[in-house]
Amino acid sequence: MKKLLTILFVLVALVTEGQTLHFHQLTVKDGLPHNSIITLAQDAKGDIWVATHVGLMRYDGRQFTAIPSDGLPDKRVDRINLAKDGTMWVQCFERHQQVSCYDTLSQHFVTYNVSDLSDSLREQAVQPLNRTFADPRSSRVWEIKKRQLLQTDMLKPENQFTYTGQTAIEAGLKDETFYSLLLDRQGILWAGSANNGLFFADTRHSHYRRMVCQPNPLVRATCMDSKGTLWIAIGDQQLLALPKGSRQTTHVDYPMTDSIEGRRLRAIVEDGKGRLWLGTHDGLYMKENSATDFSRMKIAGKKAVAVYSLCLDKEGNLWIGTNRGVYLLKPDDRQPQAQLVDSTGSTISKIAVDKNRLWIATAKGLYCRADGKITQWYEDAAHAIVTDARGQTWVGTDNGLIQVSEQSVQPVSTAADGHIVKDLLCWRDFLWCIHEQGLCCVNIYTGQSTILHTEHNEYLDGSACIDSRTGTLYFGGTMGIDCLQADSLDEQLRSGTSQLWLEEISEELRVKSEESGSTTWYYWLIGLLIVVGCGATYYYMRKKNQEPVPLMPEEVREVEPIPADAPARSLIPADAPTRSLSPFVLKATAIAEAHIADADFTAEQMAQELAMSRTKLFQLMKNETGKAVMEFVRDIRLDYAAQQLMAGTPIGEIYMACGFSDPSSFRRSFAKKFGINPSQYREQQKNLKPQTRNLKPEI
């Protein structure tokens, strides 16, 4: 057993070797009183104590709160210590003969002389300033030497580097001088700088790094070939190649027309023979394995064809998605020429092969081609398609993730609900959803999902690829390529999501076993009859008491304008038939309204505030409202946006107040719900306002 643990420890160390952290920054704009951080500590609640030159602050993960300096000999604190009983002790500049204890009841400090304390209390209250922290999950160690952040490896001391120069810039650090360091219990590394505020990085997700392409960081498409070379399409026309083990990209020439439209490169794929295929707005190009130049492939028809997606099936046939339909290029043709096989009347964004079926994603919906016939399976816009190892097909849409079965399309509740899933990757048991706000990993067996917090990079459609040999995922976006070591994260996510699932199942089994052990079969029968009788009575009474409420069509529904200075109010009208709403829906609505401007609000947070598991939340939400969790939240935000439109609030302020990341996604979601864009909705509602009559009093 010891040998096995040693091997696992070494493997984790090798995985994390040479990986830099990626930091986020907190400054005076986020609530800090001063950008010079002296020392850091964590209290018993998990809050971070931050000592600055002008006072002591406490950070709870959302905001900074000032700690009163009453009772302190000096406002400048340079040491903070946590005692075993949870008491916080501080020492001030040049006052190390005194120590102050924070009283949580009176919220002020009580100062003592160090000599007056007992030996045991003195050891806890007065501790040396520790600037070295070891990661319990790996062999990495961080410390501050000569006011610089240093990362080392306990197993390989020679593998160390200092966050300075370009290394610091790539890691998100804007300052090379640091005073303090802290690794908290959640695995977050905090670094206090001398001039640029507070920096923090998640050491648990340090397998994530960003590669910025030059001269343009906009990545349109990526592809990993059989030799380990990463092919990158940047901007609209440039093709780069990054050989395996190299850090320097090389520029690759391919035929281009003089037209700007024709230069756009949108798809890259390698076939089983080692040939590289390029899809551009000017057509299709191919490079043989041993050749250095690309040659243009013929596409049937006289008109120019723009290629948006490429896909290979098991027979080696190349399926081509264009602006005119689906083309097929067979590998054994003597004179290779792509032939049009189906026309969907829409630009094809993605193609995937599943057994004997061809799935086609377009802006008009999801299509399936089987036995030479094409049928529509899903009406809303589809962006990405992937097939997992079990043969299941997953589709990314404007509203999250859906699963395609033999006869139907089933929405899947994940952390990506309500987001536009722009691309999908499948690695082992996990499905990686790339949306406009980051990454979501879904366990295809348990249904659990995990959000990966990364630096903001707006990912683009079809710009992701995977290196299956090393388990490296590449996500292209507007700020370069984000690289994620999925292989090293595999076991962590597997154990984490599976553990959540097992806890829910074990709890259900425990309850059932307790009930079965304390009752007999006739008690079960009597209980069943009582439940059925009560359920039938409740259903009959509810059906009798509830009369249908006629609803006006959305295009003529009047919305009461809200004055600009009116206080906030509930989105549920006062005269609404609340008797038809269950306590669960009312509480979920209140939680959604409380987080209406929080763009990072997730289903996990709602489950926590409702004190229930995610599985139970999704089941209740589906049974009570017929919607997914984030779909329910989005509808509440859009109703609030409609009220703000009638109040005259600018659209640029509404989308942020409603928790949308950008105006385009807000307009798209609004138009989908109301049938018109926000500006048209505002004008329409103004025209529908009843005109007031000029009534004269009778004499």
NORLIN-V911424 format. One record per pair of residues at least 12 apart in sequence whose ideal C-beta (glycine too) atoms are under 6 Angstrom apart, sorted by sequence separation. I is the first residue (numbers start at 1). J is the second residue. If there is no record, write none. Layout:
I_J / I_J
This chain:
39_51 / 79_91 / 89_101 / 114_126 / 131_143 / 150_162 / 164_176 / 180_192 / 188_200 / 189_201 / 221_233 / 229_241 / 230_242 / 267_279 / 309_321 / 348_360 / 349_361 / 366_378 / 384_396 / 421_433 / 422_434 / 38_51 / 47_60 / 77_90 / 98_111 / 99_112 / 131_144 / 141_154 / 178_191 / 179_192 / 220_233 / 239_252 / 266_279 / 275_288 / 284_297 / 307_320 / 308_321 / 317_330 / 327_340 / 328_341 / 357_370 / 365_378 / 382_395 / 383_396 / 401_414 / 431_444 / 439_452 / 463_476 / 472_485 / 473_486 / 641_654 / 87_101 / 88_102 / 139_153 / 148_162 / 149_163 / 188_202 / 189_203 / 229_243 / 348_362 / 365_379 / 421_435 / 429_443 / 77_92 / 78_93 / 99_114 / 139_154 / 178_193 / 179_194 / 219_234 / 239_254 / 265_280 / 274_289 / 307_322 / 316_331 / 325_340 / 326_341 / 382_397 / 401_416 / 420_435 / 429_444 / 471_486 / 591_606 / 76_92 / 139_155 / 148_164 / 187_203 / 228_244 / 264_280 / 283_299 / 306_322 / 326_342 / 346_362 / 366_382 / 400_416 / 419_435 / 420_436 / 429_445 / 438_454 / 459_475 / 460_476 / 471_487 / 36_53 / 76_93 / 97_114 / 177_194 / 187_204 / 218_235 / 264_281 / 305_322 / 306_323 / 325_342 / 346_363 / 380_397 / 381_398 / 400_417 / 416_433 / 460_477 / 641_658 / 34_52 / 74_92 / 175_193 / 216_234 / 320_338 / 325_343 / 344_362 / 346_364 / 363_381 / 380_398 / 459_477 / 591_609 / 640_658 / 33_52 / 34_53 / 73_92 / 74_93 / 213_232 / 216_235 / 262_281 / 305_324 / 325_344 / 416_435 / 458_477 / 34_54 / 55_75 / 175_195 / 261_281 / 262_282 / 401_421 / 457_477 / 458_478 / 33_54 / 56_77 / 74_95 / 175_196 / 213_234 / 361_382 / 637_658 / 33_55 / 73_95 / 174_196 / 398_420 / 457_479 / 571_593 / 637_659 / 284_307 / 344_367 / 323_347 / 361_385 / 416_440 / 73_98 / 257_282 / 281_306 / 396_421 / 415_440 / 434_459 / 457_482 / 51_77 / 99_125 / 173_199 / 237_263 / 359_385 / 414_440 / 603_629 / 99_126 / 236_263 / 321_348 / 342_369 / 651_678 / 72_100 / 236_264 / 279_307 / 396_424 / 414_442 / 549_577 / 149_178 / 366_395 / 147_177 / 321_351 / 394_424 / 434_464 / 49_80 / 147_178 / 254_285 / 279_310 / 378_409 / 31_63 / 32_64 / 233_265 / 319_351 / 342_374 / 377_409 / 401_433 / 638_670 / 31_64 / 277_310 / 352_385 / 354_387 / 645_678 / 144_178 / 349_383 / 350_384 / 415_449 / 546_580 / 350_385 / 352_387 / 414_449 / 638_673 / 89_125 / 415_451 / 584_620 / 645_681 / 71_108 / 72_109 / 144_181 / 231_268 / 300_337 / 384_421 / 394_431 / 422_459 / 645_682 / 70_108 / 71_109 / 386_424 / 388_426 / 39_78 / 41_80 / 68_107 / 71_110 / 255_294 / 298_337 / 299_338 / 300_339 / 309_348 / 354_393 / 383_422 / 384_423 / 422_461 / 423_462 / 425_464 / 585_624 / 646_685 / 38_78 / 68_108 / 71_111 / 254_294 / 300_340 / 308_348 / 311_351 / 313_353 / 384_424 / 386_426 / 584_624 / 39_80 / 83_124 / 255_296 / 269_310 / 271_312 / 309_350 / 423_464 / 425_466 / 434_475 / 592_633 / 596_637 / 44_86 / 149_191 / 266_308 / 267_309 / 309_351 / 582_624 / 267_310 / 450_493 / 272_316 / 592_636 / 596_640 / 43_88 / 223_268 / 225_270 / 81_127 / 221_267 / 221_268 / 425_473 / 448_497 / 79_129 / 131_181 / 133_183 / 446_497 / 441_493 / 446_498 / 448_500 / 448_501 / 443_497 / 446_501 / 388_444 / 427_486 / 597_657 / 599_659 / 598_659 / 597_659 / 599_661 / 596_659 / 571_636 / 135_203 / 571_639 / 571_640 / 383_461 / 562_643 / 559_642 / 564_647 / 561_646 / 562_647 / 561_647 / 559_646 / 504_613 / 504_615 / 554_674 / 16_138 / 13_138 / 12_138 / 13_139 / 559_685 / 558_688 / 40_180 / 38_179 / 39_180 / 13_155 / 17_159 / 37_179 / 40_182 / 42_184 / 37_180 / 23_171 / 22_171 / 23_172 / 21_171 / 22_172 / 23_173 / 40_190 / 20_171 / 40_192 / 37_192 / 36_194 / 35_195 / 35_196 / 37_198 / 35_197 / 32_197 / 27_197 / 26_197 / 25_197 / 26_198 / 25_199 / 23_199 / 24_200 / 23_201 / 22_201 / 21_201 / 21_206 / 19_206 / 415_602 / 413_618 / 417_628 / 418_630 / 417_630 / 413_628 / 418_634 / 437_661 / 222_463 / 224_465 / 221_463 / 223_465 / 222_465 / 224_467 / 219_463 / 208_454 / 222_474 / 222_476 / 219_476 / 218_478 / 217_479 / 219_481 / 217_480 / 213_480 / 212_480 / 211_480 / 210_480 / 211_481 / 210_482 / 209_483 / 208_484 / 207_485 / 207_488 / 207_489 / 22_455 / 15_488
